[in-house]
Amino acid sequence: MTDAIPSLPTGIATVDLADASVALSLDASTYPLEALYAASYTFIDRAYVLLDRPSPERFRVVLAPKKAEPDVPAQLTRLAGELANELLAAAYRQRLHAENRALIESVTMRAVAGALGPPAEGPPGEAAPSLDDLEGFDFSAEAFEDPLGIALSWEEKYGKKTPPAAGEAPPSTPAGATPVQAEPEAPGTKGEG
């Protein structure tokens, strides 16, 4: 038995209590198909969703909750209302996307182009060096100047640190603080693990 939902216009939504489902009949000229997919997708975690096109002018969406609540009619009415709201939001997002597509593509292309860095150019009027130019480059020449030591490894720049001797405080222990001593290893466990 199907009943109309009082909070929605007649002919738009019907409730079938025997099947515990709600069906919405939607005008295809009002809601783009992509918006229908997007809105329906938000319900797949809590309801079974069936999309149908009974005629070229209409879409039909049937929702059946996966877990029934004690008040099934209220649950179905809530699902129908949530779907109607989500359809409106998805249709609006679709419209904004279509209207701003050129802007979105332009900003995206500028971001990608900026991430690639500036174009490699030589002096004005000269083309950028090619791979053939690099082939003749002598990479065995003396190392470049590195006054800040950026190209050195940590060990080369600062030397390898040795652990403090027993009873010595590590260099990072503030003055006056008592260093924490490591527990001695049990005999026969050294190197195991």
Secondary structure, 3 states (H helix, E strand, C coil): CEEECCCCCCCCEEEECCCCEEEEEEECCCCCHHHHHHHHHCCCCCEEEEEEEEECCEEEEEEEECCCCCCHHHHHHHHHHHHHHHHHHHHHHHHHHHHCHHHHHHHHHHHHHHHHCCCCCCCCCCCCCCHHHHHCCCCCCCCCCCCCCCCCCHHHHHCCCCCCCCCCCCCCCCCCCCCCCCCCCCCCCCCCC
